[in-house]
């Protein structure tokens, strides 16, 4: 069996830990209440056990779970079948497990506008759910997210460097940060898996070199990278793509949309989920490799609090072992947090090396 997406084929694998993790997701992260309608969407690339355990957890506390399966689309950010769009628009809570996620589509936006509480867990399998939800100190991870957002909002100049060659400078100019890995406590607000804080510096101030050396998805042909993809950015726009075959695949994929905004940098995201220590090829997990920074291109949703625009698609890439400098103060050095406040939280989460 091909396990490239990460699906573990044996039903007994982590079955107790998975049940506990699903319960944590439903009760402690999504804050599901008795009587709420929980819609769980999945495509044919999903781990069935993750989907079913989430439904069981919701049902066990008196919520009303509905599972919708459909075919795996060729790429992400494609409008779903009309029946799926109708279901999520009428949900109190929506859990998206599709490998080819539909975040940033019209259907997604309409569901949020209707007040749905949404989380993107694209491609999640049993091991990922256990490692990133069940085995981490979720409250402390949320606390770390709040602290990082405070640091971002207090800073103006942002410098990102990495051993692979990333060298970017940008300015926040008062921009706000988004605690994307927060709890789902606000109707109409999308949340992501814990262990991430996102923002976008003023787009026109972003200049330099960005090197993805961890993962990149979509396009579907990529995922965990074998060779670096080097991007030159001028005023927040990709002007050159260099590297090997994976860089060529990425370049052709972007060009295929015939959409200039696909080359616009949409967000920075710092990743710090203690359950993710290396890239796996599952982008939602890879975005949270502990100590990484992730950059997105294409559609920029209003939750990022930047310019906001709609593109033909969206893609995310991972920079490993970054050095992050806010107004001359080093927050992270070669992938390890060095700020005292963050070191304290890492120790409280029992992260190895702190």
C-alpha positions, 0 to 999 in steps of 0.5 A, a space after each residue: 500500500 502507498 503510504 505517501 499521504 501517511 495513512 496507517 493501514 491497520 485498524 488497531 494502530 494507536 486505537 486507544 490514543 486516537 479515541 482520546 485525541 478525537 475527544 480532545 479535538 471535539 471537546 477542548 479545541 472545537 468546544 462542541 456542545 450538546 445539540 450542535 450539528 457537526 459536519 465532517 467532510 472527507 475525500 477518498 484520500 482521508 484516513 477513515 479511522 480519524 473521520 469516524 473517531 471524530 464523529 463518535 466523539 461528537 456523538 458521545 457528548 450529544 452533538 449531531 455528527 454528519 459525515 460527507 465523503 466524496 472523491 479526491 480532487 486533483 488540487 486544493 482550493 476547488 469548489 466542492 459538490 453543491 451538496 457539500 457546500 449546502 451542508 457546511 453552510 448549515 453546520 454549527 461546526 465543520 471539520 475539514 479532513 480532505 487532502 484536497 482541501 476547499 479552504 479559500 473557496 466560495 463554499 468555505 466563505 459562505 459557511 463562515 459567513 453563516 456563522 460556522 465554526 471551522 477547522 482545517 485538518 487536511 490530510 490528518 491521519 491517526 499518527 498525526 492526530 495523536 502526535 499533534 493533538 493527543 500528546 501535546 499540552 494544548 493549553 500551553 501551546 495556545 499560550 505560546 501562540 498568544 505570546 508570539 502574536 504579541 511579539 509580532 504586533 510589537 515589532 516593525 522590522 522583520 528579518 528571516 534567515 535560514 541555513 538554506 539561503 533564506 534572507 528576507 526583510 519586511 516591515 509590519 507597520 502596525 499590522 496585527 497577527 492571527 492566532 491561527 491555532 486558537 480554540 474554536 470559540 467564535 462563530 464564523 472564525 476559521 481556526 487551524 491546528 494548534 501550533 501556529 501564529 500567522 500574519 503578513 507584513 506590509 506586502 510591498 515591503 517584503 524583499 529578498 530571497 525565500 528558500 523552501 527546504 522542508 515541504 511545499 503543497 500544492 501542487 500535488 506532485 510535491 509535498 516533502 521536498 527533496 531539493 530546495 526551491 529558491 524564490 526571489 521576492 520583490 515588493 512581496 511578489 515572486 520574480 524568479 524561481 530557481 532550483 531543480 525539478 521540484 522548482 520547475 514543477 512549482 513554476 509550471 503549476 503557478 504559471 498554469 493559473 494565468 493569475 498574477 496574484 498567485 505570485 503574491 506572498 499572502 502570509 508568514 506563519 511561525 510553526 511550533 507544535 511539539 508533536 511535529 519534529 520533521 516534515 512528513 508531506 502532510 502540509 497541515 502537519 508540516 506547517 507546524 514543524 517545531 521551530 519552522 516558518 511557513 509562507 503562503 502564496 495566492 489567496 489572502 483571507 481577511 483573517 490575515 488582516 493584510 490587503 486581502 485578495 482572491 486568487 485561483 488557488 493557494 500554496 504553502 511552503 516550509 522553511 526549516 531552521 530559521 533565524 527570526 529577528 524582530 527589530 534587531 532582537 533575535 527571537 529564534 536562532 537556527 530553528 531554536 527559540 532563544 527569547 526567554 519567554 519562549 524558552 520558558 513555554 517550551 520547557 513547560 511543554 516539555 520540548 526536548 532541548 529546552 
